[in-house]
Amino acid sequence: MTDYAIGDIQGCYDRLLDVLDKVDFSPSRDRLWVAGDIINRGPSSLETLRYVRNLGSSAVVVLGNHDLHLLAVALGGHSVKKKDTLHDILDAPDHGDLLNWLLQQHICVHDNERNFVMAHAGLPHIWSVDKGVALARELEAILRGPDAADYFRQMYGNYPECWRDDLQGMDRWRMITNYFTRMRFIAEDGTLELATKESAGHSPEGYAPWFRYPRTDDVRVIFGHWAALEGETGSDRFIGLDTGCVWGGKLTVMNLDTGERIHCDC
């Protein structure tokens, strides 16, 4: 069995099949770790979501901001944005099953044997692995519980800007969401700057890319979300797999045991 991790697919179904064909991926023997943003902005969100869902136990999935956006539209009453490509999912006869499947997926996963964490935007330096995983489980329980619709109604927003252990309710859950699915630039005290989307060299004053801060552990972090990095973090510990497929870049898979990266031009 070979385990592969893949960056943001974003509805690029044909390119997904192309890159998996390059590694001779077979769900009967291999496993695919999906770093979030399965859908949206690409041409085939429905086909992509169905494909990943149908992998069953051969897929390990964390949710990205676009996946949460679909749930916020469907369950929280938010509007579809101009550039969204979500109507095929919302109009599909099996949309209820697909949404329920998304709600069962993770926010963060930890592979203790390989010593890595996977989360869509990464793991902030202010959290240990154990704390990050515990907070992810807390948020996952909200998504799967009776308060899910209320959460999605209030999910959007840039406040609070910084984590505090005494945060409660929606402020706490929104903060966890923003670290795991929207983070790029962060201050030393954990304050998020969510407006800037450029590459790592364009840090706003007082902020740096989240992966530039030292950690007290040696965990590797696999993430997507930041296409402007083009997969380059300058560190073997922080593995960026969003290489901008939906923007005409590449779709990248990585062999989790060898570290080999395989690309498909988009």
C-alpha positions in Angstrom: 0.0 0.0 0.0 1.2 3.5 -0.8 -0.1 6.6 0.8 -0.2 9.8 -1.2 -1.1 13.4 -0.1 -2.7 15.8 -2.6 -3.2 19.5 -2.6 -6.2 21.6 -3.5 -8.2 19.9 -6.3 -10.9 22.5 -6.4 -13.2 20.7 -8.8 -10.5 19.9 -11.4 -11.7 16.4 -11.9 -9.9 15.6 -15.1 -6.6 16.7 -13.7 -7.2 14.7 -10.6 -7.6 11.6 -12.7 -4.5 12.5 -14.7 -2.2 12.9 -11.7 -3.5 9.8 -10.0 -2.9 7.9 -13.2 0.7 9.0 -13.1 1.3 7.2 -9.9 -0.9 4.2 -10.8 -3.2 5.0 -7.8 -5.6 2.2 -6.9 -8.1 2.6 -4.1 -7.9 -1.2 -3.6 -4.3 -0.9 -2.3 -3.5 2.8 -1.9 -4.7 5.7 0.2 -5.2 9.4 -0.7 -4.7 12.1 2.0 -6.7 15.1 0.7 -5.5 18.5 2.2 -8.8 20.3 1.7 -10.6 22.3 -0.9 -11.9 19.3 -2.8 -14.3 21.6 -4.7 -15.1 25.1 -6.0 -13.8 27.4 -8.7 -13.0 24.4 -11.0 -15.3 23.0 -13.7 -16.3 19.7 -12.1 -17.0 20.1 -8.4 -19.7 17.5 -8.3 -17.7 14.8 -10.1 -14.7 15.5 -7.9 -16.7 15.4 -4.6 -18.3 12.1 -5.6 -15.0 10.6 -6.6 -13.3 11.4 -3.2 -16.4 10.3 -1.3 -16.5 7.0 -3.2 -12.9 6.3 -2.2 -14.4 5.4 1.2 -11.7 4.3 3.7 -9.1 4.8 0.9 -9.3 8.6 1.5 -8.3 10.7 4.5 -9.8 14.1 4.2 -9.5 17.4 6.0 -11.9 20.3 5.1 -10.7 23.5 3.5 -12.3 26.9 3.4 -14.1 26.1 0.1 -15.5 22.9 1.4 -16.8 24.8 4.5 -18.2 27.5 2.2 -20.4 24.9 0.4 -21.7 23.8 3.8 -22.3 27.5 4.8 -24.3 28.0 1.6 -26.3 24.8 2.0 -26.9 24.9 5.7 -26.2 28.4 6.9 -28.2 30.4 4.3 -25.2 32.2 2.7 -25.3 33.2 -1.0 -23.3 31.5 -3.8 -20.5 33.9 -4.9 -20.0 35.0 -8.5 -16.9 32.8 -9.0 -18.3 29.7 -7.2 -18.9 26.5 -9.1 -21.2 24.9 -6.6 -24.6 24.7 -8.3 -24.0 21.3 -9.7 -23.6 19.9 -6.2 -26.5 21.9 -4.7 -28.8 20.7 -7.6 -27.6 17.1 -7.5 -30.1 14.4 -6.5 -27.5 13.1 -4.0 -26.5 16.5 -2.6 -27.8 15.6 0.9 -25.6 12.5 1.1 -22.6 14.5 -0.2 -23.1 17.2 2.4 -23.6 14.7 5.2 -20.3 13.0 4.1 -18.5 16.4 4.2 -19.7 17.0 7.7 -18.1 13.8 8.9 -14.6 14.8 7.6 -11.8 16.1 9.7 -10.4 19.6 10.3 -6.9 18.3 11.2 -5.4 14.8 11.3 -2.3 13.5 13.0 -0.3 10.5 11.8 1.7 9.6 14.8 3.7 6.9 13.1 5.0 9.2 10.3 5.0 12.2 12.7 3.0 14.5 10.5 -0.1 16.7 10.8 -2.3 17.6 7.9 -4.6 20.6 8.0 -5.8 22.7 5.1 -4.0 26.0 6.1 -1.5 24.5 8.5 -0.8 24.4 12.3 0.0 27.7 14.1 3.1 27.8 16.2 1.1 28.8 19.3 -0.5 25.3 19.5 1.2 22.0 20.2 0.1 19.0 18.1 -2.0 17.7 21.0 -3.7 21.0 21.5 -4.3 21.5 17.8 -5.8 18.1 17.4 -8.0 18.6 20.5 -9.3 21.9 19.1 -10.0 20.3 15.7 -12.0 17.6 17.4 -13.9 20.2 19.3 -14.9 22.0 16.1 -15.7 18.7 14.3 -18.2 17.9 17.1 -19.9 21.2 16.4 -20.1 20.4 12.6 -21.7 17.0 13.4 -24.0 18.2 16.1 -27.3 20.1 16.5 -25.6 23.5 16.4 -24.1 23.0 12.9 -26.6 25.3 11.1 -26.1 28.1 13.7 -22.3 27.7 13.3 -22.5 28.0 9.5 -24.7 31.1 9.8 -22.0 32.8 11.9 -18.9 31.2 10.5 -17.5 34.1 8.4 -15.5 36.9 9.9 -12.0 37.9 10.8 -12.6 38.4 14.5 -11.4 37.5 17.0 -7.9 38.0 15.5 -5.9 36.1 18.1 -6.4 32.9 20.1 -7.2 33.0 23.8 -7.9 29.8 25.8 -10.9 31.5 27.4 -12.7 32.1 24.1 -16.2 30.6 24.1 -19.0 29.9 21.7 -18.9 31.2 18.2 -15.8 33.4 18.8 -13.9 30.3 19.8 -15.1 28.1 16.9 -14.5 30.9 14.3 -11.0 31.3 15.6 -10.3 27.6 15.3 -11.7 27.6 11.8 -9.6 30.6 10.7 -6.4 29.0 11.9 -7.0 25.7 10.3 -8.5 26.8 7.0 -7.6 30.5 6.3 -4.2 31.1 7.9 -1.3 32.5 5.9 0.4 35.4 7.8 0.6 35.4 11.5 2.2 37.5 14.3 4.4 36.1 17.0 1.6 36.2 19.5 -0.7 34.3 17.2 -2.7 37.3 15.7 -3.9 36.4 12.2 -3.7 38.7 9.2 -6.2 37.4 6.7 -6.3 40.0 4.0 -2.9 39.3 2.3 -2.8 36.4 -0.2 0.5 37.0 -1.9 3.6 34.9 -1.6 5.7 34.5 1.5 7.9 37.4 0.6 5.1 39.9 0.9 4.6 39.7 4.7 2.7 42.6 6.1 4.6 44.6 8.8 4.7 42.7 12.1 3.7 39.4 10.5 5.4 36.4 8.9 4.3 33.2 7.2 3.0 30.8 9.8 5.7 28.2 9.0 8.6 30.6 9.7 8.1 30.5 13.5 10.0 27.9 15.5 8.1 25.0 17.0 9.1 23.1 20.1 8.4 19.8 18.4 9.7 18.1 15.3 6.4 17.4 13.6 6.0 17.8 9.9 3.0 19.8 8.7 1.3 19.0 5.3 -1.0 21.8 4.1 -2.7 23.3 1.0 -4.5 26.6 0.7 -1.6 28.9 -0.3 -1.3 28.7 -4.1 1.1 31.7 -4.3 3.8 29.7 -2.5 3.9 27.3 -5.5 4.7 24.5 -3.0 7.9 26.2 -1.7 8.3 26.9 2.0 12.0 26.6 2.3 11.7 23.8 4.8 11.3 20.0 4.6 9.1 20.2 7.7 6.4 22.3 6.2 5.0 20.7 3.0 2.8 22.9 0.8 0.9 21.0 -1.7 -1.4 23.7 -3.2 0.4 24.4 -6.5 -2.5 26.4 -8.1 -4.2 23.8 -10.3 -7.4 25.8 -10.7 -5.3 28.9 -11.6 -3.5 27.1 -14.4 -0.6 25.8 -12.3 -0.1 22.2 -11.3 -1.9 19.5 -9.3 0.6 17.8 -6.9 0.6 14.5 -5.1 3.3 13.4 -2.7 4.4 9.9 -1.7 4.2 10.2 2.1 6.9 7.7 2.6 9.5 8.8 0.1 8.6 12.5 -0.2 8.6 12.3 -4.0 6.3 14.8 -5.6 4.5 14.1 -8.8 2.8 16.9 -10.8 0.2 17.2 -13.5 0.1 20.4 -15.5 -3.2 22.2 -15.5 
